[in-house]
Amino acid sequence: MQEGTIFVFEGKEDKPVYLQWIRAICPELKYEPILGGTKRKSLSLRRSLQYDLGNLRKDVYFFVDRDFDELQGQVPGYDIFVTDRYSIENYLVERDVIEQSLIDDFHFHGSPAERKEVLDLFDALYDKFLAATKEINFRLFVSKILPIHTSASLPDQISELVDIRFDEVQQKTYTVEEYFPLEREPTEEEAQPLRESFECLDPRLRFRGKFAFDFLMKWMRCLQYERSNPTTDAMLRLDPAGTIRVSDLTLAVLASRSQPPKGLKEFLRSIETPS
């Protein structure tokens, strides 16, 4: 690989996550990370480089989330990697990642039966959460595909949408219009044809990743309390937990326990050994 390889990531959250994945796949690969700021800005930079006649695009590679709007009209290429899931966070809210966290951080080592009980509980609660946020995701999907601009940024926090306990998720009363305001409302004629496409999406893979990650973190804080103050059968059977620090479970830490996105290995190997 030539010197001066540049990797452009959307934002600061992406950089440490990709660092873990890149180290796992190509530990010798050297690159200089820079931040595009947002997906739109990253793609705008890519477009500018494609029109540049000075060969500035050489050894510049982009990493973006798939989201609902894919490449925003740009064509795929050797220089850009797009996640096959909604965003990087969707790879972290996974049963295997959570199980490793139970072992390492919540001290479920040597207790496979109790781990399974808690993991099965999480799966059930996660499904309830995804159902509770389905219409928000559909509204976001419609706004991106049509497109319709938002009149405010979509919050990452889910506290207005659901109440989360260790063993329960309850949907709050809210309207999607108030939670996610748009510059105009889509008409029925615009939205209805998109419903069929949206219904084909796997919620765990293709719903908004920042919502999913916030759900995981909030549930883990509930788990931390339940582990230290046990009331359920599974927790009562465990030895005392000792110190648990949910704040240590950063994106990078969880990424180190996750499987890299599909296609990332091939993308990185093509950079490492260019044709």
C-alpha positions as CSV (number, residue, x, y, z in Angstrom):
1,M,0.0,0.0,0.0
2,Q,1.3,3.5,-0.9
3,E,1.9,6.1,1.8
4,G,-0.7,8.7,2.4
5,T,-3.8,6.6,2.4
6,I,-6.8,8.5,3.8
7,F,-10.0,7.0,5.3
8,V,-12.9,9.4,5.5
9,F,-15.5,8.6,8.2
10,E,-18.8,10.3,8.7
11,G,-18.2,11.3,12.3
12,K,-16.2,10.9,15.5
13,E,-18.3,7.9,16.6
14,D,-17.4,5.9,13.5
15,K,-13.6,6.3,13.8
16,P,-13.0,4.1,16.9
17,V,-15.5,1.5,15.7
18,Y,-13.9,1.1,12.3
19,L,-10.5,1.0,14.1
20,Q,-11.5,-2.1,15.9
21,W,-12.9,-3.8,12.8
22,I,-9.9,-2.8,10.7
23,R,-7.4,-4.1,13.3
24,A,-9.3,-7.4,13.3
25,I,-9.2,-7.8,9.6
26,C,-6.0,-6.1,8.4
27,P,-3.9,-5.3,11.5
28,E,-1.0,-4.0,9.3
29,L,-3.1,-1.6,7.3
30,K,-2.0,2.0,7.8
31,Y,-4.2,5.0,7.2
32,E,-4.9,8.6,8.2
33,P,-8.5,9.1,9.4
34,I,-10.3,12.3,8.7
35,L,-14.0,13.2,9.5
36,G,-16.4,14.2,6.9
37,G,-18.7,15.6,9.6
38,T,-21.9,14.1,8.3
39,K,-22.8,11.5,5.6
40,R,-23.9,14.3,3.3
41,K,-20.7,16.2,3.7
42,S,-18.7,13.0,3.1
43,L,-20.5,12.3,-0.1
44,S,-20.1,15.9,-1.2
45,L,-16.4,15.6,-0.7
46,R,-16.4,12.4,-2.7
47,R,-18.2,14.1,-5.5
48,S,-15.8,17.0,-5.5
49,L,-12.8,14.6,-5.7
50,Q,-14.4,12.7,-8.6
51,Y,-14.5,16.0,-10.6
52,D,-11.0,17.0,-9.6
53,L,-8.4,16.8,-12.4
54,G,-5.4,16.8,-10.1
55,N,-5.7,13.2,-9.0
56,L,-6.5,14.2,-5.4
57,R,-8.9,11.3,-5.1
58,K,-6.0,8.8,-5.3
59,D,-5.8,6.7,-2.0
60,V,-8.9,8.4,-0.5
61,Y,-11.5,6.0,0.7
62,F,-14.9,6.7,2.2
63,F,-16.9,4.8,4.9
64,V,-20.6,5.6,5.2
65,D,-23.8,4.2,6.8
66,R,-26.4,2.8,4.6
67,D,-29.3,4.5,6.4
68,F,-32.5,4.7,4.4
69,D,-31.0,6.9,1.7
70,E,-28.1,4.7,0.7
71,L,-25.6,6.7,-1.4
72,Q,-28.0,9.6,-2.0
73,G,-27.9,9.1,-5.7
74,Q,-24.2,8.5,-6.1
75,V,-22.9,5.3,-7.7
76,P,-20.9,2.7,-5.8
77,G,-17.2,2.4,-6.5
78,Y,-13.9,1.0,-5.4
79,D,-13.4,4.0,-3.2
80,I,-16.5,3.8,-0.9
81,F,-17.7,1.2,1.6
82,V,-21.4,1.2,2.6
83,T,-22.7,-0.8,5.6
84,D,-25.2,-3.5,4.7
85,R,-27.2,-2.5,7.9
86,Y,-28.6,0.9,8.7
87,S,-25.5,2.1,10.6
88,I,-22.5,0.9,12.6
89,E,-24.6,0.7,15.8
90,N,-26.8,-2.1,14.4
91,Y,-23.7,-4.4,14.4
92,L,-23.3,-3.8,18.2
93,V,-26.8,-4.6,19.3
94,E,-26.3,-8.3,18.8
95,R,-26.9,-11.3,21.0
96,D,-23.2,-12.4,20.8
97,V,-22.0,-9.0,21.7
98,I,-24.3,-8.8,24.6
99,E,-23.4,-12.2,25.8
100,Q,-19.7,-11.3,25.9
101,S,-20.6,-8.2,27.9
102,L,-22.6,-10.3,30.3
103,I,-19.5,-12.5,30.8
104,D,-16.9,-9.7,31.0
105,D,-18.7,-6.8,32.6
106,F,-21.7,-8.2,34.4
107,H,-19.9,-11.2,35.8
108,F,-22.1,-14.0,34.4
109,H,-19.0,-16.2,33.9
110,G,-19.6,-19.8,34.6
111,S,-23.4,-19.3,34.5
112,P,-24.6,-20.2,30.9
113,A,-28.1,-21.0,32.0
114,E,-28.6,-17.6,33.6
115,R,-27.0,-15.9,30.7
116,K,-29.4,-17.6,28.3
117,E,-32.4,-16.4,30.5
118,V,-31.2,-12.8,30.4
119,L,-30.4,-12.9,26.7
120,D,-33.8,-14.4,25.9
121,L,-35.4,-11.6,27.9
122,F,-33.4,-9.0,26.1
123,D,-34.5,-10.4,22.7
124,A,-38.1,-10.2,23.7
125,L,-37.8,-6.7,25.0
126,Y,-35.9,-5.6,21.9
127,D,-38.6,-6.9,19.7
128,K,-41.1,-4.9,21.7
129,F,-39.0,-1.8,21.4
130,L,-38.7,-2.2,17.6
131,A,-42.4,-2.5,17.4
132,A,-42.9,0.6,19.5
133,T,-40.6,2.6,17.2
134,K,-41.8,1.2,13.9
135,E,-43.8,4.2,12.8
136,I,-41.0,6.6,13.7
137,N,-38.7,4.6,11.4
138,F,-41.3,4.5,8.7
139,R,-41.7,8.3,8.9
140,L,-37.9,8.6,8.6
141,F,-37.9,6.2,5.7
142,V,-40.5,8.2,3.8
143,S,-38.7,11.5,4.5
144,K,-35.5,10.2,3.1
145,I,-36.9,8.5,0.0
146,L,-39.2,11.2,-1.2
147,P,-37.2,13.3,0.2
148,I,-38.8,15.7,2.7
149,H,-36.5,17.8,4.8
150,T,-36.9,17.8,8.6
151,S,-37.7,21.0,10.5
152,A,-35.6,19.7,13.4
153,S,-32.9,17.1,13.9
154,L,-34.2,13.7,14.9
155,P,-33.3,13.0,18.5
156,D,-31.0,10.1,19.3
157,Q,-32.5,9.6,22.7
158,I,-35.6,7.3,23.1
159,S,-36.8,8.5,26.5
160,E,-39.8,10.2,24.9
161,L,-40.8,6.9,23.1
162,V,-40.6,4.1,25.7
163,D,-40.1,3.4,29.4
164,I,-37.4,0.7,29.9
165,R,-37.1,-1.6,32.8
166,F,-34.9,-4.7,33.2
167,D,-37.8,-6.9,32.4
168,E,-40.3,-4.7,30.6
169,V,-40.7,-2.1,27.8
170,Q,-43.7,0.1,27.7
171,Q,-44.5,2.4,24.8
172,K,-45.3,6.0,25.8
173,T,-48.0,8.1,24.3
174,Y,-46.6,10.3,21.6
175,T,-47.3,11.3,18.0
176,V,-44.7,10.7,15.3
177,E,-45.5,14.2,13.9
178,E,-44.4,15.9,17.1
179,Y,-41.4,13.7,17.8
180,F,-40.1,14.0,14.2
181,P,-41.5,17.2,12.6
182,L,-41.1,17.6,8.9
183,E,-41.2,20.7,6.7
184,R,-44.4,19.2,5.2
185,E,-46.5,16.1,5.7
186,P,-46.2,13.4,3.1
187,T,-49.5,12.8,1.3
188,E,-51.2,9.4,1.4
189,E,-50.4,9.0,-2.3
190,E,-46.7,9.5,-1.6
191,A,-46.4,7.4,1.6
192,Q,-48.6,4.4,0.7
193,P,-46.4,3.0,-2.1
194,L,-43.4,3.1,0.2
195,R,-45.1,1.1,2.9
196,E,-44.6,-2.2,1.1
197,S,-40.9,-1.7,0.7
198,F,-40.6,-0.7,4.3
199,E,-42.4,-3.7,5.6
200,C,-39.8,-5.9,3.9
201,L,-37.0,-4.5,6.0
202,D,-35.6,-6.5,8.9
203,P,-36.0,-4.2,11.9
204,R,-32.9,-5.4,13.7
205,L,-30.8,-4.7,10.7
206,R,-32.5,-1.8,9.0
207,F,-34.1,0.3,11.6
208,R,-32.3,3.4,13.0
209,G,-29.1,2.2,14.7
210,K,-28.8,5.2,17.2
211,F,-32.2,4.3,18.6
212,A,-31.1,0.7,19.0
213,F,-27.9,1.6,20.7
214,D,-29.6,4.0,23.1
215,F,-32.1,1.2,23.9
216,L,-29.2,-1.2,24.7
217,M,-27.4,1.3,26.9
218,K,-30.6,2.1,28.9
219,W,-31.4,-1.5,29.3
220,M,-27.8,-2.3,30.4
221,R,-28.1,0.3,33.2
222,C,-31.3,-1.4,34.3
223,L,-29.4,-4.7,34.2
224,Q,-26.6,-3.2,36.3
225,Y,-29.1,-2.2,39.0
226,E,-30.8,-5.6,38.9
227,R,-27.4,-7.4,39.1
228,S,-26.5,-5.4,42.2
229,N,-30.0,-5.5,43.7
230,P,-31.3,-8.9,42.5
231,T,-35.0,-9.7,42.5
232,T,-35.4,-12.2,39.6
233,D,-34.7,-15.9,39.9
234,A,-31.7,-15.7,37.5
235,M,-30.0,-12.9,39.4
236,L,-30.6,-14.5,42.8
237,R,-28.8,-17.7,41.6
238,L,-25.7,-15.7,40.8
239,D,-22.8,-14.8,43.0
240,P,-22.6,-11.1,43.9
241,A,-21.4,-9.0,41.0
242,G,-19.0,-6.6,42.5
243,T,-18.1,-3.5,40.5
244,I,-20.0,-2.9,37.2
245,R,-19.3,0.1,35.0
246,V,-21.8,0.4,32.1
247,S,-20.1,3.7,31.2
248,D,-17.0,1.7,30.2
249,L,-19.1,0.0,27.4
250,T,-18.3,2.4,24.7
251,L,-18.9,1.9,21.0
252,A,-15.3,0.9,20.5
253,V,-15.4,-1.7,23.3
254,L,-18.6,-3.3,21.9
255,A,-17.2,-3.1,18.4
256,S,-14.2,-5.2,19.5
257,R,-16.7,-7.9,20.4
258,S,-18.8,-7.7,17.2
259,Q,-18.5,-9.2,13.7
260,P,-17.4,-6.6,11.1
261,P,-19.9,-5.6,8.4
262,K,-20.4,-7.9,5.5
263,G,-18.0,-6.9,2.7
264,L,-15.6,-4.9,4.8
265,K,-12.9,-7.6,4.6
266,E,-12.9,-7.6,0.9
267,F,-13.0,-3.8,0.7
268,L,-10.0,-3.5,3.0
269,R,-8.0,-6.3,1.3
270,S,-8.5,-4.5,-2.0
271,I,-6.8,-1.4,-0.5
272,E,-4.1,-3.4,1.1
273,T,-3.2,-5.2,-2.1
274,P,-4.3,-2.9,-5.0
275,S,-4.5,-4.4,-8.5
